[in-house]
């Protein structure tokens, strides 16, 4: 293995971080100047891995390579962090920004989630996590464009940690009426809505408690915890609450200064907003009313019990601001 102190990672991005036999490793992929315009970072990775170069040439290094690369080629701090409650327009927000030539957007990059939660798997990691995470985001930020990071929904519990690392980087917390989110999650559950799927997290329930909950109660309680944590982030840490109903206009409105969106990009954002964020070839169709109409009395009761209060508090905070 080459000396990582001498390796040039220009054009390379980390695509995986994991621990094996007590050692943390980074898997790298060559992207060159390819823009990251897919709905999720993992989608961009899958496309990049099809390139003959990446099939023939792979780089797997100790995690120390991240720190070495940051020291030799430091990048600016991220422009903004996007936290969200899931199924609430965060992909739309990320996709609109990613289509701008002025921005680089990483949507739910798995290596970041792995390092943010490394201490659950490796007790020794807590001593090095600040160094690792800042080095990782420096590797992601190796471009002239402002870097925006959209995190996984469960990473709201790591938001305070990120705030400590980047006190000057603003955050938004994007949310939606919990009834609409739960209806979507019950139809097609995300990883965090399946007991045990995401592994250790402050969102997770014990195996015994999770086994005693119905899918509806598990989803409603999980969403309630995320919304409550998002409320805390907005109240105590100054994150900006953003409701799904404000999109997409907020990106060329009140959020434009936060994301450093130039005036010249507003028309491009308006044009891009006509298309579905997760299926860019299809036109976007509003679905809020359909989801509310589909909610059974049992779903409504679970939402009111576990998730409605923090949502209403977020709305009061947003409208009061």
C-alpha positions in Angstrom: 0.0 0.0 0.0 1.3 3.4 -1.0 2.3 5.9 1.7 -0.9 7.9 2.3 1.2 11.0 3.1 2.2 11.1 -0.6 -1.1 10.1 -2.2 -3.0 12.8 -4.2 -6.8 12.4 -3.9 -7.7 15.2 -6.3 -10.8 14.0 -8.1 -11.4 11.2 -5.6 -14.2 11.0 -3.0 -14.7 8.7 0.0 -17.6 6.3 -0.7 -17.4 4.0 2.4 -16.1 4.1 5.9 -16.0 1.0 8.1 -14.2 -0.7 10.9 -12.5 -4.1 10.5 -10.4 -5.9 13.1 -10.1 -2.7 15.2 -9.0 -0.5 12.2 -11.1 2.1 10.4 -10.8 2.2 6.6 -11.9 4.4 3.8 -12.9 3.3 0.3 -12.3 5.9 -2.4 -13.9 6.4 -5.8 -12.7 8.5 -8.8 -15.2 11.1 -9.8 -13.0 13.6 -11.5 -15.2 16.7 -12.4 -18.4 14.7 -12.6 -21.2 16.7 -10.9 -23.1 15.0 -8.1 -26.6 15.5 -9.5 -28.3 12.2 -8.6 -31.0 12.2 -5.9 -28.7 10.5 -3.4 -25.0 10.2 -3.0 -25.2 6.4 -3.3 -26.8 6.8 -6.7 -23.8 8.9 -7.9 -21.5 6.3 -6.5 -23.2 3.5 -8.4 -22.8 5.4 -11.6 -19.1 6.2 -10.9 -18.3 2.6 -10.1 -19.4 1.6 -13.6 -16.5 3.5 -15.1 -13.8 1.2 -16.3 -11.2 3.2 -14.4 -13.0 2.6 -11.1 -13.4 -1.1 -11.9 -9.7 -1.5 -12.5 -8.3 1.0 -10.0 -9.6 1.2 -6.4 -8.1 2.9 -3.4 -8.7 1.6 0.1 -6.8 3.4 2.8 -6.6 3.6 6.5 -8.7 6.5 7.8 -5.5 8.4 8.5 -5.4 9.1 4.8 -8.4 11.5 5.3 -6.4 13.5 7.9 -3.3 13.5 5.7 -5.3 14.8 2.7 -6.9 17.5 4.8 -3.6 18.7 6.0 -2.2 18.9 2.5 -5.4 20.2 0.8 -7.8 21.8 3.4 -11.2 22.8 2.1 -13.6 25.4 3.4 -16.3 24.6 5.9 -19.7 23.4 4.6 -22.0 26.2 3.5 -25.0 24.6 5.2 -26.5 21.4 6.7 -29.9 20.1 5.9 -31.6 18.1 8.6 -35.1 16.7 8.0 -37.9 14.5 9.3 -37.9 12.3 6.1 -40.5 12.4 3.3 -40.8 16.1 3.7 -39.1 17.6 0.6 -35.4 17.3 1.6 -34.6 15.5 -1.6 -36.3 18.3 -3.5 -34.3 20.9 -1.7 -31.0 19.0 -2.3 -31.8 18.3 -6.0 -32.6 21.9 -6.7 -29.4 23.1 -5.2 -27.4 20.3 -6.9 -28.6 21.4 -10.3 -26.9 24.8 -9.8 -23.3 25.0 -11.1 -22.5 27.1 -8.1 -23.1 24.4 -5.6 -21.9 20.9 -4.6 -24.5 18.9 -2.7 -24.0 15.6 -1.0 -27.3 13.9 -0.2 -27.1 11.4 2.7 -23.5 10.2 2.1 -23.0 6.8 3.9 -19.4 7.5 5.0 -20.6 10.5 7.0 -23.3 8.6 8.7 -20.8 5.9 9.6 -18.3 8.3 11.2 -21.0 10.3 13.0 -22.1 7.1 14.7 -18.7 5.4 14.9 -18.7 5.6 18.7 -21.6 3.1 18.9 -19.4 0.5 17.2 -16.0 1.5 18.6 -15.8 3.1 22.0 -12.3 4.5 21.2 -13.7 6.4 18.2 -15.1 9.2 20.4 -11.5 10.5 20.9 -11.0 10.8 17.1 -14.4 11.6 15.7 -14.0 15.4 15.5 -10.8 14.9 13.5 -12.3 12.2 11.3 -15.5 14.0 10.5 -13.9 17.3 9.7 -11.3 15.5 7.5 -14.1 13.7 5.7 -16.0 16.9 5.0 -12.8 18.5 3.8 -12.4 15.6 1.3 -16.0 16.1 0.2 -15.4 19.8 -0.2 -12.5 19.7 -2.6 -14.1 22.0 -5.2 -14.6 25.7 -5.7 -18.4 25.3 -5.1 -20.0 25.8 -1.6 -20.7 22.4 -0.1 -24.2 21.6 1.2 -24.7 18.4 3.2 -28.1 16.8 3.4 -28.0 14.2 6.3 -30.0 11.1 7.0 -33.1 11.7 9.1 -31.7 9.9 12.1 -28.6 12.1 12.0 -30.6 14.9 13.7 -29.3 13.3 16.9 -25.7 14.1 15.7 -26.7 17.7 14.9 -25.2 19.1 18.1 -21.9 17.4 17.4 -21.8 19.0 13.9 -22.7 22.3 15.4 -19.7 22.1 17.7 -17.4 21.3 14.8 -18.9 24.1 12.5 -20.4 26.8 14.7 -20.6 29.2 11.9 -22.3 26.8 9.4 -26.1 27.3 9.4 -28.6 24.5 9.5 -32.2 24.0 8.5 -34.6 21.5 9.8 -37.2 20.5 7.2 -40.4 18.9 8.3 -44.0 18.3 7.3 -47.3 17.5 8.9 -46.6 14.1 10.6 -49.8 12.6 9.3 -48.5 12.9 5.7 -45.1 11.5 6.7 -46.5 8.5 8.5 -48.9 7.6 5.7 -45.8 7.6 3.3 -43.7 5.6 5.8 -46.4 2.9 6.3 -46.6 2.5 2.5 -42.9 2.2 2.0 -40.9 2.3 5.2 -37.5 4.0 5.3 -34.6 2.2 6.9 -35.1 4.1 10.3 -38.8 2.9 10.3 -37.8 -0.7 10.4 -36.7 -2.0 13.9 -33.0 -2.7 13.9 -32.3 -1.7 10.3 -30.1 1.4 10.9 -28.2 -0.2 13.8 -27.2 1.7 17.0 -28.6 5.3 17.2 -30.2 7.6 19.7 -33.3 7.1 17.6 -33.3 3.3 18.1 -35.5 1.5 20.6 -34.3 -1.5 22.5 -35.0 -4.8 20.7 -37.4 -5.8 23.4 -39.4 -2.5 23.2 -39.3 -2.5 19.4 -40.7 -6.0 19.3 -43.6 -4.9 21.4 -44.7 -2.1 19.1 -46.9 -2.3 16.0 -45.4 -0.9 12.8 -47.7 2.1 13.2 -46.7 2.8 16.8 -43.0 2.3 16.0 -43.2 4.7 13.1 -45.2 7.4 15.0 -43.0 7.3 18.1 -39.8 7.4 15.9 -41.1 10.4 14.0 -42.1 12.1 17.2 -38.5 11.7 18.5 -37.1 13.2 15.3 -39.5 16.1 15.4 -38.8 16.8 19.0 -35.0 16.7 18.4 -35.5 19.0 15.4 -37.4 21.4 17.6 -34.6 21.4 20.1 -32.1 22.1 17.4 -34.1 25.1 16.2 -34.9 26.5 19.7 -31.4 26.0 21.3 -29.0 26.0 18.4 -30.5 28.5 16.0 -31.4 26.1 13.2 -34.0 27.4 10.8 -37.4 25.6 10.8 -38.7 25.0 7.3 -42.1 23.5 6.5 -42.7 21.4 3.4 -45.4 23.8 2.2 -42.8 26.5 1.8 -41.0 24.6 -1.0 -39.8 25.1 -3.6 -40.3 28.9 -3.4 -38.3 29.3 -0.2 -35.1 28.4 -2.0 -35.3 31.5 -4.1 -36.9 33.4 -1.2 -36.1 33.4 2.5 -33.5 30.6 2.2 -31.5 32.1 -0.7 -29.1 34.0 1.6 -28.5 30.9 3.8 -27.6 28.7 0.9 -25.8 31.5 -1.0 -28.1 31.2 -4.0 -27.3 34.0 -6.5 -30.1 36.0 -8.0 -29.1 34.8 -11.4 -30.0 31.2 -10.4 -33.6 31.9 -9.3 -35.1 31.2 -12.7 -33.2 27.9 -13.1 -34.5 26.8 -9.7 -38.1 27.6 -10.8 -37.6 25.5 -13.9 -36.1 22.6 -12.1 -38.8 22.6 -9.5 -41.4 21.4 -12.0 -39.8 17.9 -11.9 -40.0 15.1 -9.3 -36.9 15.2 -7.1 -36.6 11.4 -6.7 -37.6 10.6 -10.3 -36.3 13.6 -12.3 -37.9 12.4 -15.6 -41.4 12.8 -14.1 -43.3 16.0 -13.4 -43.9 16.8 -9.7 -47.5 16.2 -8.4 -48.6 17.5 -5.0 -49.8 14.7 -2.8 -50.5 16.2 0.7 -54.2 16.0 0.5 -54.2 12.5 -0.8 -52.0 11.3 2.0 -54.3 13.0 4.6 -57.3 11.4 3.1 -55.7 8.0 3.2 -55.0 8.2 7.0 -57.2 5.9 9.0 -58.6 6.9 12.4 -55.9 4.6 14.0 -53.2 6.5 12.1 -54.6 9.8 13.1 -54.7 8.8 16.8 -51.1 7.5 16.7 -49.9 10.8 15.1 -51.8 12.9 17.6 -50.4 10.9 20.5 -46.7 10.7 19.5 -45.8 13.3 16.8 -48.3 16.2 16.7 -47.1 18.2 19.6 -43.5 18.9 18.4 -44.8 19.6 14.9 -47.2 22.3 16.2 -44.3 23.7 18.3 -42.2 23.9 15.2 -45.0 25.7 13.3 -45.4 28.2 16.2 -41.6 28.8 16.1 -41.5 29.2 12.3 -44.5 31.5 12.1 -43.4 33.6 15.1 -40.0 34.1 13.5 
